[in-house]
Structure formats: structure tokens, C-alpha cells
Amino acid sequence: MPQNGLAIAIVLALAVMGPAMAAARTQDPALLDLSLDELLKIDVSAASFNASSLRDATASITVLERQELERLGFRHLHEVLNWVPGAYTSRVAATGLENRTVLRGNPGTAGGGLLAIDGQRVNTMQSVRAWGVVRDFPLSMVERVEIIRGPGGARFGGGPSDEVVNVVTRRGDGLVGASVSADGGHSALLMTGATHGDWRLDLRATQEAHEMPEYTGLFDRYGRITRSTESAADRTAILDLTRGRHGLQVLHHESDIEGYYGLNGSINPGDESQLEATWWRYSGEVDLGDWRLSGFASALRQRYALSAVVAREGTGPFGPQDFRQRGVLTHRNQSGGFTLQRRFDAHTLTFGGETQSSRTTQADLQANYTLGPLFLPLAGFESTGLRFVADGARDRMTAAFIEDDWRVAPEHRLVIGARYDDYEQSGSALSPRAAWVWTPGERYTMKLLVQEAFFAPTLGQLFLQNNPVIAGSPELEPTSVRTTELIGRYQSGDWLLSGTYYHRDAKDGFVVVPLSGITATTVNAGRQHTEGVEAVVLWTPAPTWRLRLAGSTIFEDRYVLPASIAEAPPGQFVSHDTASMVVNWMPTSQWEASFGAHWRSREGFQAEANDPRAMLQVNFRPSEALRLWLHVDNLFDARGVDIDVAGGLGIDPRTGRIARDLPLPGREWQLGMEWAWR
């Protein structure tokens, strides 16, 4: 049977077997966990300092609870963003398996989003893209995800100029899980917890290995063609110790990647990069009369190590000799803050402050050859002078914020706030915000949101000295984004329809320009105006069925650069239209199946249009303690590519153009199980 026919047969078999199994059972069929009414009553905490229901939330927000994550069946946190209106992710080739997030015209090449895990801000002053700090974070450890589309500067400060992803990790007395993939990948999960008096200890750990598809058509400066693959091993461990309203968390995440690395044109199986991120964080709260005082203190250490091999089979410029180079970058980030909150009759007043300091250690690139007219092999490793970050690269931020959540009338909620951030290296920025929510009756909701955010330059953009290729720009100023959103929602019985119109203006964007020779630097130059709409439809035609449709389109996207700057506009790295569909079916309390597909339009550099990519997830629960599951990603084996936004894979000697196409994985099969005990 052809592979596509096999996939279709699986879906048809589930459709035929489901009613038969339901009729054979004497107990009632299981219902979907939440009705539409209950869904809108879910409390969310990332939209403002005052937690509120999803219906009242002062943001364009998507919430995924544990049950929905199990129905989607994905392994990594970044994968769920492909199912959020207006958002999708793609790989960034030059940094291994890292992903960029594209949302509302922001190509994700310079960051712009914020990731928080259990209250810890993952983005640092060195690492703009959070996915480069915590790569391939496992969804098996996640209890809940809140994804906010739009600026979050008044709430979170510098960085979240287009999206905020807030993650709450999973806890439990005991759970083990494991999965295997047809491509040889595997994963393992362990969770355990214990309570003694008012003390609580939780420990979670995962380990997994997986591979990406083969790169083909990689061209070096001599026109040779080669191929390479990437494989990764990821490990994550989280320990929480809590007592009452006080808690201490320690997290360690590391990724070992072997395969392609685009440094000096080296493409070899021996290339390796390692990423480690470790943090500890204290958080707690106390009552001071009518006020509630919350505070936190944290320290994060990030380490990035590179070992590149330029061998005879590779594409390095050094001939048949065997040359190696390596380097280490270490970054430390400390932060702390407090929040005071008090509820009055119709107001909830919140104010507080935060401080953050960062330092990146000098890390020379070491090599067993010297630079000069001749490349001479050496017995040991010596510094080549190609420094990742200049000596003494550091920054400090202090911030103050205030918010008033005012229940003007039973049907009207008004939230006004602002945050002021001052950076030692790049100056200050003010992020104001206003949000109005109107709920005239049970069926209708209207929201008007006006907010600003900014994106502070990183230590790398300010002080990177990778001579002769990159030079830092200490004079960089923050880039800013202002967004106006109008949201309408209608709910009636089994239907929920939601639509969002947004108007986005960004200025002083970061642009890389030539400085002299082959040296480049970063300047403030770009301006962008984007308008678009996003829509979501939920339909529950029966207690055991649910349909979710989401889509978005950008109907105006203007990007302005000075005539002296010859840079590819962000529109070349953005799909302007996205769509997704998920069908959930729960014929019995033991069985559930989900079928979904997502699609995005062609990016400017893509030679061919994108095909829809479908998935199938089947869960079987023979008891409350055991869950067995089957997941098929890219169900119909659609072919597609991502675009290398980091400069391309080399010049194709046949066409003279930069090769950018990165193949996406074909069909992937996974089998897994989870067993819980109390």
C-alpha cells in the first residue's frame, strides 16, 4: 500500500472502530474536558499583573493546558507556535537546531519575543532569541502554555516586542515516560515529588535524542558540493523546593549538537556545538496589611562551546590538511525585583521595580593554525584573535513599573500601565499600555489594546569583535514597536468566533551594514508598518467532537530602509498567510484522536510554495495511571524547506545565487507511554 494510502487508512480505521468501541462499553463516553463557557473562565497570569479569566484578558492570547498538549502530541515547546494564529517557527541553520519565531511581520532574525519558564525570564542581555538559551524545551515537562501576541513591554520590559510565551512546568507525585521514533530518536521522562509537613519537593528530568534531515547542495567558496546532517541530544532537569508561598528552583538544560556549522565554510560530521543553561531562582510573597509583597532573585549562567573541524572531506579553505578550531562563550545574568499590590473597591493597584545585570566573558576562538599569508598548522591550540565578545562586555538595567486595573462597571474593565527601563549601555525606554475590555452579556466581548514595547541591543550587538568579520556598535539605541489591536469575540452555544485586527509600527530597527572591506556592523535604520487580521473558530458539534480553525493574513507590510543600505527586507523571510486546523475526537473515556494540519504561504526566498503539514495523535488510556500514544508528524509526507536567514549555505556555482533552502523532516512516527503513580 502506498504511504499516503496507509496514513488515510489509519484515519478511516479510527473512524470505523470508534463508534463500535463506544457501543461495546457500558459506561458513558468521555466528554471533552472543558466546554466553551469553562474555557473562557480559565485564569491567565501573563496578560497583566492581576490574573483574570481568558475572556477578560487584556491581550491577544492563546492558552494550551496539559490535556490539549497531550492531544497535539508534540515533543518541543516551539512546535506549538505553528498552531497559534499568525505565528510559525523555522530553523536557523547557522546555529544548529535553533528556531526563530515569525509573528505579525517580524521575521524573528533579531529576536523580539520573550520566554518565561516558571517565572524565570529566559532571554538575557546576551541571548536575544530565547530558543537559543533553552533549545528544544520538552513539552512532556509542561503543564500550561500562555502565548501572547503583541507587545509586552509594560508588563515585562525590554525584549518582548512582539510575543510573550509564559510556561508553567508540570509537577506530580510520580510519573515515568518514554518514546521511540522511527528515525532512531528516543526520549525518557521522570517526575517525582514528596511532601513533608508544609515542605514540598519536586524533581523532573528528561533526556532525548533526535536528528534533522540531511542538508544537500551546500556550496563552499571553491564550488564544491557536500552534504551534512545534524543530530542533537538534549537533557533537562528541574528541582523545586517550596514551603508555603516561598520557593526555590534550580534548572539545568543542555544540548549537544553535531553536524553543520557555518563558520568559515566548514561543513563536516565532526563539527560540534554545546549549549548549557543553568539557573537558580527564589520567589516568594508575604502580606503586609492590605498589601501583598512579591519578590524574586535569580542567577543564570549560559555557556556556549564550539568545536569545528576543517578536514579533507569538508569545505574549509585550508586544503587537505586537518585543521581544527574551538571556542567558548560564557554569559552570566543576575536579576531581582519586587511587586506591591493592593485591591481597592474597584481598583487593583500594582507597582514595583526590577534590576538586571549581565556580563559576558572574553572568549577567544582557538585554532591549531595561525592567520596570515600562509596557514601554518601548529602542534597545540593558539588564539587566532577572532574574539566572540570584547573583554569587559557588561550591562545593567533598572526598571520601575505601575499598573491600575479598574473595574469601571460590571461590563467594563480598564487597565492602564507603564514601565520605565534604563540600560547602562543603551539608554532608557518607556513602555506605556492601555487596554479596555467590554463584555455586553454572555455572548459578546470587545477589546481595544494600545501598547508599546522596545528591544534593547544585546551585548553581542554592542561589543562583538569577531575580526575581521563583525564589529560591535556601542552607539546602538533600542528599537521600539507600537501596536493597536481591536478584538471581537462571539459565543453562542457550541460556537466561538474570535477576530483580531492589528496595526503595528516599528522604528529604529537593527540592520547589519558593511563597515569596511568584509567587516560589518549593526545600525539603527529600519522602519516597518504592518497591518493584518487573525481569526479563530471553535465548534463543538457533539460532546465528543471539537473543531478548531485558525488563520491570519498580513494585507499591508511596508519596510523602509535608507537607500545606502542594501539589505534584504524582512518580507523576504516572512510568510504573510497562515492557517491551521485541529479536530479532536473522544469516542470513549479510554480513546481519543486528534488530526491537524497547518500551512503557511511562500516566503520571498522560497522557490516553491509550502505544502500543508498534517499530524495525527492517538491516545489510549486503559487505566487512570497509564497512557499509550502514537504520533505521526507530517502524516502525508509533504516536502518543504525552511530558509537559512543567517547568510545562506554558500554560492551555487550553477546559478550564482545564494543557496538558502533547508529541508524539513519527512514523515515521523513516534510511539510512547506514560505511567503515573501516587
C-alpha positions as CSV (number, residue, x, y, z in Angstrom):
1,M,0.0,0.0,0.0
2,P,1.4,3.5,-0.8
3,Q,2.5,5.5,2.2
4,N,-0.2,8.1,1.7
5,G,-2.8,5.4,1.4
6,L,-1.6,3.9,4.7
7,A,-2.0,7.2,6.5
8,I,-5.5,7.6,5.1
9,A,-6.3,4.0,6.1
10,I,-5.3,4.8,9.7
11,V,-7.7,7.7,9.9
12,L,-10.6,5.7,8.3
13,A,-9.9,2.8,10.7
14,L,-10.2,5.1,13.7
15,A,-13.5,6.5,12.3
16,V,-14.9,3.0,11.8
17,M,-13.7,1.4,15.1
18,G,-14.6,4.4,17.4
19,P,-18.4,4.0,17.3
20,A,-18.1,0.2,17.7
21,M,-15.9,0.6,20.8
22,A,-18.2,3.2,22.2
23,A,-21.3,0.9,21.7
24,A,-19.4,-2.0,23.3
25,R,-18.8,-0.1,26.5
26,T,-21.5,0.2,29.2
27,Q,-20.2,3.5,30.6
28,D,-20.9,6.9,29.2
29,P,-18.5,8.4,26.6
30,A,-15.9,10.7,27.9
31,L,-16.5,14.4,27.3
32,L,-14.0,16.9,26.2
33,D,-12.6,18.4,29.3
34,L,-13.8,22.0,29.0
35,S,-17.0,23.5,27.5
36,L,-16.6,26.8,25.7
37,D,-18.0,28.5,28.8
38,E,-15.5,26.9,31.0
39,L,-12.7,27.6,28.5
40,L,-13.3,31.3,28.7
41,K,-13.2,31.2,32.5
42,I,-9.6,29.9,32.7
43,D,-7.4,32.2,34.6
44,V,-4.3,33.6,32.8
45,S,-1.4,35.4,34.5
46,A,0.8,36.6,31.7
47,A,-1.5,39.3,30.3
48,S,-1.3,41.7,33.3
49,F,-0.2,41.8,37.0
50,N,-3.7,40.9,38.0
51,A,-4.7,37.4,37.0
52,S,-8.0,37.3,35.1
53,S,-10.2,34.9,33.0
54,L,-9.3,34.3,29.4
55,R,-12.4,36.2,28.3
56,D,-11.3,39.3,30.4
57,A,-7.6,39.0,29.5
58,T,-6.1,42.3,28.2
59,A,-4.2,40.7,25.3
60,S,-4.5,38.5,22.2
61,I,-3.7,35.3,24.0
62,T,-3.7,31.5,23.3
63,V,-3.7,29.1,26.3
64,L,-2.8,25.5,26.0
65,E,-3.5,23.3,29.0
66,R,-1.9,19.9,29.7
67,Q,-4.8,18.0,28.1
68,E,-4.6,19.9,24.9
69,L,-0.8,19.5,24.8
70,E,-1.3,15.7,25.1
71,R,-3.8,15.8,22.2
72,L,-1.3,17.7,20.0
73,G,1.4,15.2,20.9
74,F,4.4,17.4,20.0
75,R,7.8,17.0,21.7
76,H,9.1,20.5,21.9
77,L,7.8,23.9,23.1
78,H,8.5,25.8,19.9
79,E,6.4,23.4,17.8
80,V,3.1,24.6,19.3
81,L,3.7,28.1,17.9
82,N,2.8,26.8,14.4
83,W,-0.8,26.4,15.7
84,V,-1.1,29.9,17.0
85,P,-2.8,32.5,14.7
86,G,-0.3,34.5,12.8
87,A,2.8,32.6,14.2
88,Y,5.1,29.9,12.9
89,T,8.7,28.8,13.6
90,S,11.5,27.8,11.3
91,R,15.1,26.7,11.7
92,V,18.2,29.0,11.8
93,A,20.8,26.9,10.1
94,A,24.0,28.6,11.3
95,T,23.2,27.9,14.9
96,G,22.4,24.3,14.7
97,L,18.8,23.3,15.6
98,E,17.8,26.7,16.9
99,N,14.4,28.1,15.8
100,R,13.2,31.6,15.1
101,T,9.6,32.7,15.7
102,V,7.9,34.7,13.0
103,L,4.8,36.7,14.0
104,R,3.0,39.7,12.6
105,G,5.7,40.6,10.0
106,N,8.6,40.3,12.4
107,P,11.0,37.9,10.7
108,G,12.5,36.7,14.0
109,T,16.1,37.3,12.8
110,A,16.8,39.8,15.6
111,G,14.6,38.3,18.4
112,G,11.7,40.3,19.6
113,G,10.0,37.7,21.8
114,L,10.2,36.7,25.4
115,L,10.2,33.2,27.0
116,A,9.5,32.8,30.7
117,I,9.6,29.4,32.4
118,D,8.0,29.2,35.9
119,G,8.6,33.0,36.3
120,Q,12.2,32.9,35.2
121,R,12.9,35.2,32.2
122,V,15.0,33.1,29.8
123,N,16.1,35.9,27.4
124,T,19.3,37.6,28.7
125,M,21.2,40.7,27.6
126,Q,23.4,38.5,25.5
127,S,20.9,36.0,24.1
128,V,18.2,37.7,22.2
129,R,16.4,34.6,21.0
130,A,15.2,32.6,24.0
131,W,15.2,29.4,21.8
132,G,19.0,29.8,21.7
133,V,19.2,29.7,25.5
134,V,16.8,26.8,26.2
135,R,16.8,24.8,22.9
136,D,14.1,22.2,22.3
137,F,12.5,22.5,25.7
138,P,10.5,19.3,26.2
139,L,6.7,19.6,26.2
140,S,6.5,16.5,28.4
141,M,7.6,18.7,31.3
142,V,5.0,21.5,30.6
143,E,1.6,21.8,32.4
144,R,0.5,25.0,30.7
145,V,1.5,27.5,28.0
146,E,0.2,31.1,27.6
147,I,1.2,32.7,24.3
148,I,0.6,36.5,23.9
149,R,0.6,38.1,20.5
150,G,1.7,41.7,20.6
151,P,4.0,43.9,22.7
152,G,4.5,43.1,26.4
153,G,6.9,45.9,27.3
154,A,4.7,47.5,30.0
155,R,4.5,44.1,31.7
156,F,7.9,42.5,31.1
157,G,10.3,45.2,29.9
158,G,12.8,45.1,27.1
159,G,12.7,42.2,24.7
160,P,9.0,41.1,24.2
161,S,8.3,43.5,21.4
162,D,6.0,41.0,19.5
163,E,5.2,37.9,21.6
164,V,5.5,36.5,25.1
165,V,5.5,32.8,25.9
166,N,4.8,32.0,29.5
167,V,5.4,28.4,30.6
168,V,4.3,26.6,33.8
169,T,6.1,23.3,34.3
170,R,4.5,20.1,35.3
171,R,4.6,18.6,38.8
172,G,3.4,15.4,40.3
173,D,4.0,12.7,42.9
174,G,5.3,10.3,40.3
175,L,5.4,9.7,36.6
176,V,7.7,7.9,34.1
177,G,7.5,8.2,30.3
178,A,9.4,7.1,27.3
179,S,9.1,7.3,23.5
180,V,10.8,5.9,20.4
181,S,10.8,7.3,16.9
182,A,11.2,5.6,13.5
183,D,14.3,7.6,12.8
184,G,16.1,6.3,15.8
185,G,15.3,9.1,18.2
186,H,14.2,8.4,21.7
187,S,13.2,10.2,24.9
188,A,12.7,9.5,28.6
189,L,10.9,11.3,31.4
190,L,10.9,11.0,35.1
191,M,8.9,13.1,37.6
192,T,8.7,12.6,41.3
193,G,7.6,14.6,44.3
194,A,7.3,14.4,48.1
195,T,5.6,16.3,50.8
196,H,6.7,16.6,54.4
197,G,4.7,18.9,56.6
198,D,4.5,22.2,54.8
199,W,7.5,21.4,52.7
200,R,7.2,20.2,49.1
201,L,10.0,18.8,46.8
202,D,9.5,18.2,43.1
203,L,12.1,16.8,40.7
204,R,11.7,16.4,36.9
205,A,14.2,15.2,34.4
206,T,14.2,14.4,30.6
207,Q,16.7,13.2,28.1
208,E,16.2,12.8,24.3
209,A,18.0,12.3,21.1
210,H,16.8,13.2,17.6
211,E,18.1,14.0,14.1
212,M,17.2,16.6,11.4
213,P,17.0,15.8,7.7
214,E,20.2,15.8,5.6
215,Y,21.4,19.1,4.1
216,T,22.1,18.7,0.4
217,G,23.6,21.2,-2.0
218,L,25.9,23.1,0.4
219,F,28.4,25.0,-1.6
220,D,31.8,26.2,-0.5
221,R,33.9,29.0,-1.9
222,Y,35.5,26.6,-4.4
223,G,32.2,25.5,-5.8
224,R,32.4,22.0,-4.3
225,I,29.1,20.4,-3.2
226,T,28.8,18.5,0.0
227,R,26.1,17.3,2.4
228,S,25.7,17.1,6.2
229,T,23.2,16.1,8.9
230,E,22.6,17.4,12.4
231,S,21.8,15.3,15.4
232,A,21.2,16.5,18.9
233,A,21.0,15.2,22.4
234,D,19.1,17.3,25.0
235,R,18.9,16.9,28.7
236,T,16.8,18.9,31.1
237,A,16.4,18.7,34.9
238,I,14.3,20.9,37.3
239,L,14.2,20.8,41.1
240,D,11.7,22.8,43.1
241,L,11.7,23.2,46.9
242,T,8.7,25.1,48.3
243,R,7.3,26.0,51.6
244,G,4.0,27.9,51.7
245,R,4.3,30.8,49.4
246,H,8.1,30.6,49.1
247,G,10.0,28.6,46.6
248,L,13.5,27.8,45.2
249,Q,14.0,26.4,41.8
250,V,17.2,25.1,40.1
251,L,17.1,24.3,36.4
252,H,19.7,22.8,34.1
253,H,19.3,22.4,30.3
254,E,22.0,21.3,27.8
255,S,22.1,20.5,24.1
256,D,24.8,18.7,22.3
257,I,24.7,19.2,18.5
258,E,26.8,17.5,15.9
259,G,26.7,18.4,12.2
260,Y,26.6,21.6,10.1
261,Y,28.1,24.8,11.4
262,G,28.6,27.7,9.0
263,L,31.8,29.1,10.4
264,N,34.5,29.7,7.7
265,G,32.6,27.4,5.4
266,S,33.3,24.3,7.4
267,I,30.7,21.5,6.9
268,N,31.7,18.3,8.5
269,P,30.2,15.5,10.6
270,G,32.8,16.3,13.2
271,D,31.5,19.8,13.9
272,E,30.1,20.1,17.4
273,S,28.4,22.8,19.5
274,Q,27.2,22.6,23.0
275,L,24.8,24.8,24.8
276,E,24.3,24.8,28.6
277,A,21.9,27.0,30.6
278,T,21.6,26.8,34.4
279,W,19.7,29.0,36.8
280,W,18.5,29.2,40.4
281,R,15.6,31.4,41.4
282,Y,14.0,32.3,44.7
283,S,10.4,33.6,44.7
284,G,8.1,34.4,47.5
285,E,5.3,36.6,48.8
286,V,4.1,37.9,52.1
287,D,1.1,40.0,53.2
288,L,1.8,43.5,54.6
289,G,-1.6,44.6,55.9
290,D,-3.8,45.2,52.9
291,W,-0.8,45.0,50.5
292,R,0.8,41.8,49.0
293,L,4.5,41.9,48.5
294,S,6.1,39.6,46.0
295,G,9.7,39.3,45.2
296,F,12.3,37.2,43.3
297,A,16.1,36.9,42.9
298,S,17.8,34.7,40.3
299,A,21.1,33.9,38.7
300,L,21.5,32.4,35.2
301,R,24.7,31.1,33.6
302,Q,24.9,30.3,29.9
303,R,27.8,28.6,28.2
304,Y,28.2,28.0,24.5
305,A,31.1,25.8,23.2
306,L,32.1,25.3,19.6
307,S,34.4,22.7,18.1
308,A,34.7,23.0,14.3
309,V,36.7,20.6,12.1
310,V,38.1,21.6,8.7
311,A,39.0,18.2,7.3
312,R,39.9,16.8,3.8
313,E,36.3,15.8,3.2
314,G,35.0,19.2,4.2
315,T,34.7,22.5,2.6
316,G,37.1,24.6,4.6
317,P,39.6,26.8,2.8
318,F,42.7,25.1,4.1
319,G,43.3,22.3,1.6
320,P,43.9,18.6,2.5
321,Q,45.4,19.4,5.9
322,D,43.3,18.7,9.1
323,F,42.7,21.9,10.9
324,R,40.5,22.4,14.0
325,Q,39.2,25.4,15.9
326,R,37.3,25.8,19.1
327,G,35.9,28.5,21.4
328,V,33.8,29.0,24.5
329,L,31.4,31.9,25.4
330,T,30.2,32.2,29.0
331,H,27.5,34.6,30.0
332,R,26.2,35.4,33.5
333,N,22.9,37.2,34.2
334,Q,21.6,38.2,37.7
335,S,18.2,39.7,38.3
336,G,15.9,40.6,41.1
337,G,12.7,42.5,41.7
338,F,9.6,43.2,43.8
339,T,5.9,43.9,43.3
340,L,3.5,45.5,45.7
341,Q,-0.2,45.0,45.0
342,R,-3.4,46.2,46.8
343,R,-7.1,45.7,45.9
344,F,-9.5,48.6,46.5
345,D,-13.2,48.7,45.8
346,A,-13.0,49.0,42.0
347,H,-9.2,49.2,41.5
348,T,-6.3,46.8,41.8
349,L,-3.1,48.9,42.0
350,T,0.3,47.3,41.3
351,F,3.7,48.9,41.3
352,G,7.3,47.7,41.7
353,G,10.8,47.6,40.4
354,E,13.4,45.3,38.8
355,T,17.2,45.2,38.3
356,Q,19.3,43.0,36.0
357,S,23.0,42.8,35.4
358,S,24.9,40.8,32.7
359,R,28.5,40.1,31.9
360,T,29.9,38.1,29.1
361,T,33.5,36.8,29.5
362,Q,36.0,37.2,26.7
363,A,36.3,34.0,24.7
364,D,38.9,33.9,22.0
365,L,38.5,31.5,19.2
366,Q,41.3,29.0,19.4
367,A,42.8,27.2,16.4
368,N,45.7,24.9,15.6
369,Y,46.7,27.2,12.7
370,T,47.9,30.8,12.6
371,L,46.4,33.6,10.5
372,G,48.5,35.3,7.9
373,P,49.6,34.9,4.3
374,L,50.1,31.2,4.9
375,F,48.1,28.9,7.0
376,L,50.5,27.1,9.2
377,P,49.5,24.1,11.4
378,L,50.6,24.2,15.0
379,A,51.1,21.5,17.5
380,G,48.7,23.0,20.0
381,F,45.8,25.4,20.0
382,E,46.6,29.1,19.9
383,S,44.4,32.2,19.8
384,T,43.6,33.5,16.3
385,G,42.4,36.8,17.6
386,L,38.8,36.2,16.5
387,R,37.0,37.1,19.7
388,F,33.4,36.3,20.2
389,V,32.8,39.2,22.6
390,A,35.1,42.0,23.6
391,D,36.7,42.0,27.0
392,G,34.5,43.6,29.7
393,A,31.2,43.4,27.8
394,R,28.6,44.1,30.5
395,D,25.3,45.9,31.0
396,R,23.0,46.8,33.8
397,M,19.3,47.6,33.8
398,T,17.0,49.1,36.4
399,A,13.2,49.4,35.9
400,A,10.1,50.7,37.6
401,F,6.5,49.9,36.7
402,I,2.9,50.7,37.7
403,E,-0.5,49.4,36.7
404,D,-4.1,50.2,37.6
405,D,-6.7,47.6,36.9
406,W,-10.0,49.4,37.1
407,R,-13.4,47.7,37.0
408,V,-15.3,50.8,35.7
409,A,-18.6,48.9,35.6
410,P,-19.6,45.2,35.7
411,E,-19.3,45.1,31.9
412,H,-16.2,47.3,31.6
413,R,-12.6,46.8,32.6
414,L,-9.8,49.3,32.0
415,V,-6.1,48.6,32.5
416,I,-3.6,51.4,32.3
417,G,0.1,50.9,33.0
418,A,3.6,51.9,32.1
419,R,7.2,50.6,32.6
420,Y,10.4,52.7,32.5
421,D,13.7,50.8,31.8
422,D,17.1,52.3,31.9
423,Y,20.1,50.5,30.4
424,E,23.6,51.5,31.3
425,Q,24.9,50.9,27.8
426,S,22.0,51.9,25.5
427,G,19.9,54.5,27.4
428,S,16.2,54.4,28.5
429,A,12.8,53.5,27.2
430,L,9.2,54.0,28.3
431,S,6.6,51.4,27.6
432,P,3.0,52.6,28.1
433,R,-0.1,50.5,27.8
434,A,-3.9,50.9,27.9
435,A,-6.5,48.1,27.5
436,W,-10.3,48.3,27.5
437,V,-12.5,45.2,27.8
438,W,-16.3,45.3,27.2
439,T,-18.4,42.3,27.9
440,P,-22.1,43.2,27.0
441,G,-23.8,40.0,28.0
442,E,-22.7,36.4,27.8
443,R,-22.1,36.2,24.1
444,Y,-20.1,39.2,23.1
445,T,-16.6,40.5,24.1
446,M,-14.9,43.6,22.7
447,K,-11.3,44.6,23.4
448,L,-9.2,47.7,22.4
449,L,-5.5,47.4,23.2
450,V,-2.8,50.1,22.7
451,Q,0.7,49.3,23.9
452,E,4.4,49.9,23.2
453,A,7.4,47.8,23.7
454,F,11.1,48.1,22.9
455,F,14.0,45.9,22.1
456,A,17.3,46.8,23.7
457,P,20.5,45.9,21.8
458,T,22.4,42.9,23.2
459,L,25.9,42.7,24.4
460,G,26.8,40.9,21.2
461,Q,25.4,43.7,19.0
462,L,27.2,46.3,21.2
463,F,30.6,44.7,21.7
464,L,31.0,41.7,19.5
465,Q,34.5,41.8,18.0
466,N,34.9,38.9,15.6
467,N,37.6,40.5,13.4
468,P,37.7,40.9,10.5
469,V,34.0,39.9,10.0
470,I,31.9,41.6,12.7
471,A,32.5,44.8,14.7
472,G,30.3,45.9,17.6
473,S,28.3,49.1,17.6
474,P,28.4,50.7,21.1
475,E,26.2,53.6,19.9
476,L,23.1,51.4,19.2
477,E,19.8,52.6,20.7
478,P,16.7,50.5,21.5
479,T,14.3,49.7,18.7
480,S,10.6,50.3,19.5
481,V,7.2,48.8,18.5
482,R,3.7,50.3,18.9
483,T,0.7,48.1,18.3
484,T,-3.0,48.9,18.3
485,E,-5.4,45.9,18.4
486,L,-9.1,45.6,18.1
487,I,-10.5,42.2,19.2
488,G,-14.1,40.9,18.8
489,R,-15.5,37.6,20.1
490,Y,-18.9,36.0,19.7
491,Q,-20.0,32.9,21.6
492,S,-23.3,31.1,21.1
493,G,-23.9,27.5,22.3
494,D,-21.3,25.3,20.7
495,W,-19.7,28.1,18.6
496,L,-16.9,30.6,19.5
497,L,-15.7,33.0,16.9
498,S,-12.8,35.5,17.6
499,G,-11.2,38.0,15.3
500,T,-8.3,40.5,15.8
501,Y,-7.2,43.4,13.7
502,Y,-3.8,44.8,14.5
503,H,-1.8,47.9,13.4
504,R,1.9,47.6,14.1
505,D,4.6,50.2,13.7
506,A,8.3,49.5,14.4
507,K,11.1,52.1,14.2
508,D,14.9,52.2,14.6
509,G,15.2,48.5,13.7
510,F,18.6,46.8,13.8
511,V,20.2,46.5,10.4
512,V,23.6,44.9,9.6
513,V,25.6,47.1,7.2
514,P,29.1,46.9,5.7
515,L,31.7,48.9,7.6
516,S,34.9,48.4,5.7
517,G,36.1,45.5,3.5
518,I,34.3,42.4,4.7
519,T,33.7,43.8,8.1
520,A,30.0,44.5,9.1
521,T,28.3,46.3,12.0
522,T,24.8,47.0,13.2
523,V,23.0,50.3,13.0
524,N,19.5,51.7,13.8
525,A,17.8,52.2,10.5
526,G,14.8,50.1,9.7
527,R,11.1,51.3,9.9
528,Q,8.2,48.8,9.4
529,H,4.5,49.2,9.2
530,T,2.3,46.1,9.3
531,E,-1.5,45.6,9.3
532,G,-3.3,42.3,9.4
533,V,-6.1,40.2,10.8
534,E,-6.2,36.9,12.9
535,A,-9.2,34.7,13.4
536,V,-10.1,31.6,15.5
537,V,-13.2,29.4,15.2
538,L,-14.1,26.8,17.9
539,W,-17.0,24.4,17.2
540,T,-18.2,21.6,19.5
541,P,-21.0,19.9,17.5
542,A,-21.2,16.9,19.9
543,P,-19.8,16.2,23.4
544,T,-17.1,14.0,21.9
545,W,-16.1,16.3,19.0
546,R,-14.3,19.6,18.7
547,L,-13.1,21.6,15.7
548,R,-10.6,24.4,15.9
549,L,-9.7,26.6,12.9
550,A,-7.2,29.5,13.0
551,G,-5.8,31.7,10.3
552,S,-4.1,35.0,9.7
553,T,-3.2,37.3,6.8
554,I,-0.9,40.4,6.5
555,F,-2.5,42.7,4.0
556,E,0.0,45.6,4.3
557,D,3.7,45.3,5.1
558,R,5.9,48.3,4.3
559,Y,9.6,48.2,5.3
560,V,11.7,51.3,4.8
561,L,15.5,51.4,4.7
562,P,17.8,54.3,3.7
563,A,18.9,54.0,0.1
564,S,22.5,53.5,1.2
565,I,21.7,50.2,2.9
566,A,21.4,47.1,0.6
567,E,19.8,44.6,2.9
568,A,17.2,42.0,2.1
569,P,13.9,43.4,3.6
570,P,12.2,41.3,6.3
571,G,9.4,40.4,3.9
572,Q,11.8,38.0,2.2
573,F,11.8,36.0,5.4
574,V,8.1,36.1,6.3
575,S,5.1,34.1,5.2
576,H,2.2,36.6,5.1
577,D,-0.6,34.0,5.4
578,T,-1.0,31.1,7.9
579,A,-3.8,28.6,8.6
580,S,-4.3,25.6,10.9
581,M,-6.9,23.1,11.7
582,V,-7.3,20.6,14.6
583,V,-10.1,18.0,15.0
584,N,-10.4,16.4,18.5
585,W,-12.4,13.2,18.8
586,M,-13.0,11.3,22.1
587,P,-15.3,8.3,21.4
588,T,-14.8,6.8,24.8
589,S,-13.2,7.6,28.1
590,Q,-10.2,5.5,27.0
591,W,-9.6,6.6,23.4
592,E,-9.0,10.0,21.9
593,A,-7.7,11.0,18.5
594,S,-6.6,14.4,17.1
595,F,-6.0,15.2,13.4
596,G,-4.5,18.6,12.5
597,A,-2.8,20.4,9.7
598,H,-1.0,23.8,9.4
599,W,0.1,25.8,6.4
600,R,2.0,29.0,5.6
601,S,2.4,30.9,2.4
602,R,5.7,31.1,0.4
603,E,8.5,33.3,1.8
604,G,10.3,35.6,-0.6
605,F,13.4,33.4,-0.9
606,Q,11.5,30.1,-1.3
607,A,11.5,28.7,-4.8
608,E,8.3,26.6,-4.2
609,A,5.1,27.0,-2.2
610,N,4.7,25.3,1.1
611,D,2.6,22.2,1.3
612,P,0.2,21.7,4.3
613,R,1.8,19.6,7.0
614,A,-0.6,17.2,8.8
615,M,-0.3,15.3,12.1
616,L,-2.2,12.5,13.8
617,Q,-2.2,11.8,17.6
618,V,-3.9,8.8,19.1
619,N,-4.1,8.4,22.9
620,F,-5.2,5.2,24.7
621,R,-5.8,5.2,28.5
622,P,-6.5,1.6,29.7
623,S,-6.4,3.0,33.3
624,E,-6.0,6.3,35.1
625,A,-2.3,5.6,35.6
626,L,-1.3,4.6,32.1
627,R,-1.3,6.4,28.8
628,L,-0.1,4.9,25.5
629,W,0.2,7.1,22.4
630,L,1.0,7.2,18.7
631,H,2.1,10.3,17.0
632,V,2.6,10.8,13.3
633,D,4.1,14.1,12.2
634,N,3.9,15.2,8.6
635,L,1.3,12.5,8.1
636,F,1.2,12.7,4.3
637,D,4.9,13.1,3.8
638,A,4.7,16.6,2.4
639,R,8.0,18.1,1.3
640,G,9.1,21.6,2.2
641,V,12.0,23.8,3.2
642,D,12.9,26.5,5.7
643,I,15.1,29.4,4.7
644,D,18.6,29.9,6.1
645,V,18.4,33.5,7.4
646,A,22.0,33.6,8.6
647,G,23.6,34.3,5.2
648,G,22.8,31.3,3.2
649,L,24.6,28.0,2.6
650,G,27.1,29.3,0.0
651,I,27.0,30.4,-3.6
652,D,25.6,27.9,-6.1
653,P,28.1,27.9,-9.0
654,R,25.4,26.8,-11.4
655,T,23.2,29.9,-10.8
656,G,25.4,32.4,-8.9
657,R,22.7,32.8,-6.2
658,I,22.9,32.1,-2.5
659,A,21.6,28.7,-1.6
660,R,19.1,29.0,1.3
661,D,16.8,26.0,1.3
662,L,16.9,23.8,4.4
663,P,14.9,20.6,4.0
664,L,12.1,19.9,6.5
665,P,11.7,16.4,8.0
666,G,9.6,13.8,6.2
667,R,7.0,11.6,7.9
668,E,8.0,10.9,11.5
669,W,6.4,8.1,13.6
670,Q,6.6,8.1,17.4
671,L,5.4,5.6,20.0
672,G,5.3,6.5,23.7
673,M,3.9,5.7,27.1
674,E,3.4,7.4,30.4
675,W,2.7,5.7,33.7
676,A,1.8,7.7,36.8
677,W,1.7,6.6,40.5
678,R,0.7,8.3,43.7
